[in-house]
Amino acid sequence: MAIKIVHGGGSFPQPPSPKLFRNIAVTFVLITIAVIGIALWTSSVRATITVKVKKEPVSVDTVVDISPSPTSDQIKGRVVSGAFTESKEFPGTAVSSTPVNVAPPAPAKTAGRVKIINNYSKSQPLVATTRLLTEDGRLYRLTKGVTVAAGGTAEVEAASDEVGSKFALPAGTKLTIPGLWSEMQKHIYAETVTAFDLQGQDSSTPNGPHKIVTADAQAKAYDELYAAALDKAKQSLNIEAGVPAGWEAVYLINNSQKQSNAAPGQEKDTFLSQVKLTITAVFFPKEDILALLRTRLNEKLPQGYSLVDVDLSKANFHLESVDTSKNTARLSLSAEAQSQLVADTPVFKKDLIVGLPSDEVIRKWSALDGVDSVDVELQPSWVHRLPSMKDKITVIVN
């Protein structure tokens, strides 16, 4: 049996034109090139921002307690004290003279040296010409001003207010100071150190050279003995404290006394002078103090600032008070340094400026406190905006 195949009138769809595939391929390639170009352009844009900041001064004044067994807010240290005396014989000052006949001298004033004693709780200044009065009413005046510390004494020259031998006084005579309030006179008064003798009574001067005690020589003698006593005290107190090498020390002179066996103007080949100092020394580790100062300075800095140019070698230590019964002391401290904004401060956060125009970044950051100037450098140079990625931005602060 034969099979007959009959062809119908329908047809199969035609395949896509090769031109369509070509257009799709070209479009894909162009898009790819564009994406790659944009990526390359984006990755090539870089920004360097240079910020010049101002240096701002910062200072601190604080106190700290020193104790042999410190608590958390104290610093370990030692407190020791002692009395130290230095005495020495000094030569008089040589002078020469020849006999000179003079007319009989006119009546003269008496003069000598007095010690002002201050048993009051405050220091007392006394001007030149301050009156001194004996119990029987004879009047004398200081020849120069002096300030007497509370609980201390001071020696000064004085002379009678009038001429005549009746104003001669022996050493050890007590004199009141009538210019002071009556109650105060009980605590602050004077006492003659040397006898008050008539001045200028010789009609001639002795032949040949002789030696006298001058005020200048006596002052230099006291200065020399004071320095020697202080040096001895430092060495002795350091040994007594037994502190490690490198510890700092602050010294408080509680009392200073000086005396001599001769008064200025007295004729002597030699004179003996003495200085006595009562001194308290406070020892402490300097590094601990400097660390405390640095901490206190940092506490005063505004947010975003850091210390620069810190030279704590110029820090000042001052002994404010001492409690010898407890071996404790209080130090007042002061120091100065410079501070400035740093790169990692929040105001320089890169997230806040990505994609912004360079002139806007300059305007914003230049307005910040502590900023002196801002410069933005973009690569390539024809770009006017910062990169959109923060890792392409470099911030330099100086």
C-alpha positions in Angstrom: 0.0 0.0 0.0 1.5 3.4 -1.0 1.6 6.4 1.4 1.0 9.8 0.0 2.6 12.9 1.5 0.6 16.1 1.2 2.4 19.5 1.8 0.2 22.1 3.6 0.2 25.8 3.0 2.0 26.9 6.4 5.8 27.8 6.8 8.5 27.8 9.7 9.6 31.2 11.3 12.7 32.8 9.8 15.9 32.9 11.9 17.0 36.3 13.4 19.0 38.5 11.1 22.8 38.5 11.7 22.6 42.3 11.9 20.6 42.1 15.2 23.2 40.0 16.9 25.9 42.4 15.7 24.0 45.4 17.2 23.5 43.6 20.5 27.2 42.7 20.7 28.3 46.3 19.9 25.9 47.7 22.5 27.3 45.3 25.1 30.9 46.2 24.3 30.1 49.9 24.5 28.4 49.6 27.8 31.3 47.5 29.1 33.8 50.1 27.9 31.8 52.9 29.5 31.6 51.0 32.8 35.3 50.3 32.7 36.0 53.9 31.8 33.9 55.2 34.7 35.6 52.8 37.1 39.0 53.8 35.8 38.1 57.5 36.1 36.7 57.1 39.6 39.7 55.2 40.8 42.1 57.7 39.3 40.6 60.7 41.1 42.6 61.5 44.2 42.5 64.4 46.7 45.2 65.6 49.1 44.0 68.1 51.7 46.6 70.0 53.6 45.4 71.7 56.8 47.6 74.1 58.6 46.5 74.4 62.2 47.2 77.0 64.8 49.1 76.2 68.0 47.1 77.1 71.1 48.7 77.6 74.5 47.4 75.6 77.4 48.5 75.9 81.0 47.7 74.2 84.3 48.0 75.2 88.0 47.3 72.4 90.4 48.3 70.9 93.7 49.3 67.4 94.8 49.9 65.9 98.2 53.2 64.1 99.0 53.0 61.2 101.5 55.3 58.3 102.4 52.2 56.0 102.1 50.3 57.6 99.3 46.6 57.0 98.4 45.4 57.0 94.8 45.4 60.8 94.5 48.7 61.3 96.2 52.4 60.9 95.2 55.0 59.0 97.1 57.6 61.1 98.8 59.6 61.9 101.9 59.6 64.9 104.2 62.7 65.6 106.4 63.9 68.7 108.3 66.8 69.9 110.4 68.7 72.9 111.7 72.1 73.9 110.2 74.6 76.4 111.5 77.7 77.9 109.8 80.1 80.3 111.5 83.4 81.8 110.4 85.9 84.5 111.3 86.4 87.2 108.7 89.1 89.9 108.4 88.2 93.5 109.0 88.6 96.0 106.2 91.9 97.9 106.2 91.7 101.7 106.1 94.5 104.3 106.5 94.5 107.7 108.0 96.9 110.5 109.2 96.4 112.7 112.2 94.3 115.8 111.3 93.8 118.6 113.8 90.2 119.8 113.7 88.1 122.2 115.7 86.3 120.9 118.7 83.4 118.8 117.5 79.9 120.0 117.7 77.4 118.0 119.7 76.5 114.8 117.9 73.8 112.2 117.8 74.2 108.7 119.2 73.9 105.8 116.9 74.0 102.0 117.0 72.3 98.8 115.8 68.9 97.6 117.0 67.1 94.2 116.5 63.4 94.5 115.6 61.5 91.5 117.2 58.2 90.5 115.6 56.2 88.1 117.8 53.1 88.8 115.8 51.4 86.4 113.2 52.0 88.8 110.3 55.1 90.4 108.8 55.6 94.1 109.7 57.2 96.7 107.4 58.9 99.7 109.0 60.0 102.7 107.0 63.1 104.8 107.5 62.6 107.3 110.3 60.3 105.0 112.2 60.4 106.1 115.9 61.8 104.1 118.7 61.2 105.1 122.3 62.9 104.2 125.5 61.0 103.7 128.8 62.2 107.1 130.0 61.0 108.9 126.8 64.2 109.3 124.8 63.5 109.2 121.0 65.4 107.4 118.3 64.7 106.7 114.6 65.6 104.0 112.1 68.0 105.1 109.5 66.6 102.9 106.8 63.4 100.8 106.2 63.1 97.1 107.0 60.4 94.4 106.9 60.4 91.9 109.8 58.9 88.5 109.0 56.2 87.0 111.3 57.9 85.3 114.2 61.3 86.6 113.1 63.8 89.3 113.8 65.8 91.8 111.7 68.7 94.1 112.5 68.9 97.7 111.3 70.8 100.9 112.1 69.2 103.6 114.3 70.2 107.0 115.6 69.0 109.4 118.3 66.5 112.0 117.2 68.5 114.8 119.0 72.2 115.4 119.8 73.8 115.0 123.2 75.4 112.4 125.5 72.1 111.8 127.3 71.1 109.7 124.3 73.8 107.1 124.9 72.4 103.6 125.5 73.9 100.3 126.5 73.3 97.2 124.5 70.2 95.2 125.5 68.0 98.3 126.0 64.4 97.6 125.1 62.6 100.3 122.9 58.9 100.4 121.9 57.6 101.5 118.5 55.0 104.2 119.3 53.8 104.4 115.7 52.2 101.0 116.1 48.8 100.3 117.6 49.2 100.1 121.4 48.3 96.3 121.5 50.7 95.6 118.7 53.5 97.3 120.6 53.5 94.3 123.0 54.4 91.9 120.2 56.6 94.1 118.0 59.4 96.0 119.6 63.2 96.8 119.4 66.2 96.0 121.4 69.7 97.5 121.1 72.3 95.1 119.8 75.2 97.5 120.2 75.8 100.4 122.6 74.6 103.8 121.3 77.7 106.0 121.5 78.3 109.6 120.4 79.4 110.0 116.8 82.2 112.2 115.6 83.8 113.0 118.9 87.5 112.4 118.0 89.5 115.6 117.2 92.1 113.6 115.2 92.4 110.2 113.6 95.0 107.6 114.5 98.3 107.3 112.6 98.8 104.5 110.1 96.5 101.8 108.8 93.8 100.1 110.9 90.8 97.8 110.3 87.1 98.2 110.8 84.0 96.1 110.2 82.1 97.6 107.2 78.5 96.9 106.5 79.5 95.6 103.0 81.9 93.1 104.5 79.4 91.9 107.0 76.7 91.5 104.3 79.1 89.4 102.2 80.0 87.3 105.2 76.3 86.5 105.9 75.8 85.7 102.2 78.7 83.3 102.2 77.6 81.6 105.4 74.0 81.3 104.2 75.1 79.6 101.0 77.3 77.2 103.0 74.6 76.3 105.5 72.1 75.7 102.6 74.6 73.5 100.8 75.2 71.5 104.0 71.5 71.2 104.6 70.9 69.8 101.1 73.6 67.2 101.4 72.6 66.2 104.9 68.8 66.0 104.3 69.3 64.0 101.1 71.3 61.4 103.1 68.7 61.4 105.8 65.8 60.9 103.3 67.6 58.0 101.7 65.7 58.5 98.4 66.7 57.0 95.0 68.8 59.0 92.6 66.8 61.3 90.3 64.2 62.3 92.8 63.4 66.0 92.9 63.7 68.1 96.1 62.0 71.3 97.2 63.3 73.1 100.2 61.5 75.4 102.7 63.5 77.7 104.9 61.4 77.8 108.1 63.7 80.2 110.0 66.9 82.1 109.3 69.0 83.8 112.0 72.3 85.7 111.7 74.5 87.3 114.3 78.0 88.8 114.6 80.3 89.9 117.4 80.8 93.3 115.8 78.7 96.1 114.4 79.4 98.0 111.2 81.8 100.8 111.8 83.5 99.1 114.8 87.3 98.9 114.7 88.3 95.3 114.7 91.0 93.2 113.0 88.6 90.3 112.6 84.9 89.6 113.3 83.0 86.5 113.8 79.6 85.9 112.0 77.1 83.1 112.2 74.1 82.0 110.2 71.6 79.4 111.4 68.9 77.9 109.1 66.0 75.7 109.9 65.0 73.8 106.7 62.4 71.3 105.6 63.0 69.3 102.5 60.4 67.4 100.5 61.6 64.7 98.1 59.5 63.1 95.3 59.9 61.2 92.0 60.1 63.9 89.3 58.8 61.5 86.6 55.6 61.0 88.7 55.1 64.8 89.0 55.7 65.3 85.2 53.2 62.5 84.4 50.6 64.1 86.6 51.2 67.5 84.9 50.8 65.9 81.5 47.5 64.3 82.6 46.2 67.6 84.0 47.2 69.4 80.8 45.4 66.8 78.6 42.3 67.2 80.8 42.1 70.8 79.8 42.3 70.2 76.1 39.2 70.7 73.9 38.0 67.6 71.9 40.2 66.9 68.9 43.3 68.7 70.4 46.6 67.1 71.3 49.6 68.4 73.2 52.6 69.5 71.1 55.9 71.2 72.1 55.6 70.0 75.7 58.7 71.0 77.7 57.9 70.0 81.3 61.5 70.7 82.3 60.3 74.3 82.8 57.5 73.3 85.2 57.4 75.1 88.5 57.2 73.3 91.9 56.4 75.3 95.0 56.1 73.9 98.6 52.7 75.2 99.8 52.5 73.5 103.2 54.2 70.9 105.3 53.0 68.7 108.2 56.1 67.3 109.9 54.1 65.3 112.4 52.6 63.2 109.5 55.6 63.6 107.2 53.3 65.0 104.5 53.5 68.0 102.3 51.4 69.8 99.6 53.1 71.0 96.4 51.6 73.6 94.0 52.5 72.8 90.4 52.3 74.9 87.2 53.3 74.2 83.6 52.7 75.4 80.1 52.5 73.7 76.7 51.2 74.1 73.2 48.3 72.2 71.7 46.7 71.8 68.2 44.0 69.9 66.3 45.1 66.5 65.1 44.2 64.5 61.9 42.0 61.9 63.6 39.7 64.5 65.2 36.0 64.1 64.2 36.0 67.5 62.5 38.3 66.1 59.8 36.2 63.0 59.2 36.5 62.1 55.5 32.9 60.7 55.3 31.6 64.3 55.6 33.4 65.6 52.5 33.4 62.8 49.9 32.1 64.0 46.6 32.0 67.7 47.7 33.4 70.5 45.5 36.9 71.4 46.6 36.0 75.1 47.3 33.2 74.0 49.6 35.7 71.8 51.6 38.1 74.7 51.9 35.3 77.0 53.1 34.0 74.6 55.7 37.3 73.6 57.2 38.8 77.1 57.1 35.9 78.2 59.4 36.9 75.7 62.1 38.4 76.9 65.3 42.1 76.2 65.4 42.5 76.0 61.6 44.8 78.6 59.9 44.5 77.6 56.3 43.2 74.7 54.0 44.6 73.7 50.6 43.0 71.0 48.4 45.0 69.3 45.5 43.0 67.2 43.1 44.3 64.6 40.5 43.6 65.0 37.7 43.8 68.7 38.0 40.7 69.4 35.9 38.5 67.6 38.4 36.6 70.0 40.8 35.0 67.5 43.2 36.6 65.2 45.7 36.5 61.4 45.1 33.4 59.6 46.2 35.5 57.0 48.0 37.1 58.2 51.2 40.2 56.0 50.8 41.1 58.1 47.9 41.3 61.2 50.1 44.5 62.0 52.1 44.3 64.5 55.0 47.6 66.1 56.1 47.6 68.2 59.3 50.6 70.3 60.2 
